[in-house]
Each structure stands twice: as structure tokens, then as C-alpha cells.
Amino acid sequence: MGRIAVPVEKPDNFSPISEIFGRSHFFLVHNSTNNLEGFLRNPFAFELDSGGIETTKLMIENNIDIVLVKQIGANSLRLLTSSSILVYKCSCENANEAFHNFKDGKLSLINCTNKDF
């Protein structure tokens, strides 16, 4: 699986998931190889025009393999998928629940053709 990122409101495993990927203040990153977790601050959360794209670049630069989101813009989704990062739709309440649902195969893969983002 690799490195899995979930956009969260604050640096806490039980923090609510951010409603919009590019406006998330933090990302909880779980490394499935060694089961280590950490938080990545998003310095682009308040960008007016390019927050989503800059946040996407942040995921690429930090070698993220999978992103679990409630909502994501079309441009961010295209850039992530063209960079071989998988994006899954998540309606979970918090990051911990999102990770469990992902591991249990309960989340749906989002792609640019299914318009569910």
C-alpha cells in the first residue's frame, strides 16, 4: 500500500476529516510498510487560487501513494492520478475510521471519469 494521507482539521488521529482536500490544514500520513504515522502541515490551505494544485504537489513531493478524501477538485484529481496516486472517496467522521474502512475495502476509488469527486 505505501504512504496513505488523510486531510484532517487538526493534528490528531481522531480529528474530523477536512471537507475539501486543498483546504485541509494538516494531513495524517500513515506508512503501511512500518506502521508509523505522522502529520504533514499544509502551508497552502489559505491560498486563494492555487491551493488545491499546491496541496497536490505537496502530496507528490512527500511520496504519498494513496489519498482518502471527502471532496477534491477536478484539477487536483487529474494531477494526483497522472502521478500514480490513488484517490478514494471517504465519508468517514475521522482519520482513524477512514484508515480502517480503507483497509477493510469499504472505500470507492475515484477517477476522472466517474465524476464522483
SEVO-27927 format. One record per residue (C-alpha): residue number from 0; x, y, z. Coordinates in steps of 0.25 Angstrom, whole numbers. Layout:
REM SEVO-27927
<rec num="NUM" x="X" y="Y" z="Z"/>
...
***
This chain:
REM SEVO-27927
<rec num="0" x="0" y="0" z="0"/>
<rec num="1" x="11" y="10" z="4"/>
<rec num="2" x="8" y="24" z="9"/>
<rec num="3" x="-6" y="28" z="11"/>
<rec num="4" x="-11" y="42" z="14"/>
<rec num="5" x="-24" y="47" z="20"/>
<rec num="6" x="-27" y="62" z="21"/>
<rec num="7" x="-31" y="66" z="35"/>
<rec num="8" x="-35" y="79" z="42"/>
<rec num="9" x="-24" y="77" z="53"/>
<rec num="10" x="-12" y="68" z="57"/>
<rec num="11" x="-20" y="57" z="64"/>
<rec num="12" x="-23" y="43" z="59"/>
<rec num="13" x="-38" y="45" z="63"/>
<rec num="14" x="-39" y="59" z="56"/>
<rec num="15" x="-50" y="61" z="47"/>
<rec num="16" x="-47" y="59" z="32"/>
<rec num="17" x="-46" y="72" z="25"/>
<rec num="18" x="-57" y="75" z="15"/>
<rec num="19" x="-49" y="79" z="4"/>
<rec num="20" x="-35" y="73" z="0"/>
<rec num="21" x="-28" y="86" z="-4"/>
<rec num="22" x="-33" y="94" z="9"/>
<rec num="23" x="-28" y="84" z="19"/>
<rec num="24" x="-19" y="89" z="30"/>
<rec num="25" x="-12" y="76" z="32"/>
<rec num="26" x="-11" y="62" z="26"/>
<rec num="27" x="-9" y="50" z="35"/>
<rec num="28" x="1" y="41" z="28"/>
<rec num="29" x="1" y="26" z="31"/>
<rec num="30" x="13" y="18" z="25"/>
<rec num="31" x="7" y="4" z="23"/>
<rec num="32" x="21" y="-2" z="22"/>
<rec num="33" x="26" y="1" z="36"/>
<rec num="34" x="12" y="5" z="42"/>
<rec num="35" x="18" y="19" z="46"/>
<rec num="36" x="9" y="31" z="46"/>
<rec num="37" x="11" y="46" z="46"/>
<rec num="38" x="5" y="59" z="42"/>
<rec num="39" x="8" y="68" z="30"/>
<rec num="40" x="5" y="82" z="31"/>
<rec num="41" x="-1" y="88" z="18"/>
<rec num="42" x="4" y="102" z="16"/>
<rec num="43" x="-5" y="104" z="4"/>
<rec num="44" x="-18" y="103" z="12"/>
<rec num="45" x="-21" y="118" z="11"/>
<rec num="46" x="-16" y="120" z="-4"/>
<rec num="47" x="-27" y="127" z="-12"/>
<rec num="48" x="-25" y="122" z="-26"/>
<rec num="49" x="-16" y="110" z="-25"/>
<rec num="50" x="-18" y="103" z="-12"/>
<rec num="51" x="-22" y="90" z="-18"/>
<rec num="52" x="-11" y="89" z="-28"/>
<rec num="53" x="-1" y="93" z="-18"/>
<rec num="54" x="-6" y="83" z="-8"/>
<rec num="55" x="-6" y="73" z="-19"/>
<rec num="56" x="9" y="76" z="-21"/>
<rec num="57" x="11" y="74" z="-6"/>
<rec num="58" x="6" y="60" z="-7"/>
<rec num="59" x="15" y="57" z="-19"/>
<rec num="60" x="27" y="63" z="-12"/>
<rec num="61" x="25" y="55" z="0"/>
<rec num="62" x="23" y="42" z="-7"/>
<rec num="63" x="9" y="39" z="-4"/>
<rec num="64" x="3" y="27" z="-11"/>
<rec num="65" x="-12" y="28" z="-7"/>
<rec num="66" x="-21" y="39" z="-2"/>
<rec num="67" x="-34" y="38" z="5"/>
<rec num="68" x="-43" y="50" z="3"/>
<rec num="69" x="-57" y="55" z="5"/>
<rec num="70" x="-57" y="64" z="-7"/>
<rec num="71" x="-46" y="68" z="-17"/>
<rec num="72" x="-45" y="77" z="-29"/>
<rec num="73" x="-44" y="72" z="-43"/>
<rec num="74" x="-30" y="78" z="-46"/>
<rec num="75" x="-25" y="72" z="-33"/>
<rec num="76" x="-31" y="59" z="-36"/>
<rec num="77" x="-25" y="59" z="-50"/>
<rec num="78" x="-11" y="63" z="-45"/>
<rec num="79" x="-11" y="52" z="-34"/>
<rec num="80" x="-16" y="41" z="-43"/>
<rec num="81" x="-6" y="45" z="-54"/>
<rec num="82" x="5" y="44" z="-43"/>
<rec num="83" x="0" y="30" z="-40"/>
<rec num="84" x="-6" y="34" z="-27"/>
<rec num="85" x="-19" y="27" z="-24"/>
<rec num="86" x="-31" y="35" z="-18"/>
<rec num="87" x="-42" y="29" z="-10"/>
<rec num="88" x="-55" y="35" z="-6"/>
<rec num="89" x="-58" y="35" z="8"/>
<rec num="90" x="-70" y="39" z="16"/>
<rec num="91" x="-64" y="35" z="30"/>
<rec num="92" x="-64" y="44" z="42"/>
<rec num="93" x="-49" y="44" z="46"/>
<rec num="94" x="-36" y="39" z="40"/>
<rec num="95" x="-35" y="27" z="49"/>
<rec num="96" x="-49" y="22" z="43"/>
<rec num="97" x="-44" y="25" z="29"/>
<rec num="98" x="-32" y="16" z="31"/>
<rec num="99" x="-40" y="5" z="36"/>
<rec num="100" x="-50" y="6" z="25"/>
<rec num="101" x="-39" y="7" z="14"/>
<rec num="102" x="-32" y="-6" z="20"/>
<rec num="103" x="-46" y="-13" z="20"/>
<rec num="104" x="-48" y="-9" z="5"/>
<rec num="105" x="-60" y="-1" z="8"/>
<rec num="106" x="-56" y="12" z="1"/>
<rec num="107" x="-58" y="15" z="-14"/>
<rec num="108" x="-47" y="18" z="-24"/>
<rec num="109" x="-49" y="32" z="-30"/>
<rec num="110" x="-45" y="34" z="-44"/>
<rec num="111" x="-47" y="46" z="-54"/>
<rec num="112" x="-58" y="38" z="-62"/>
<rec num="113" x="-67" y="35" z="-51"/>
<rec num="114" x="-70" y="49" z="-47"/>
<rec num="115" x="-72" y="46" z="-32"/>
<rec num="116" x="-62" y="56" z="-26"/>
***
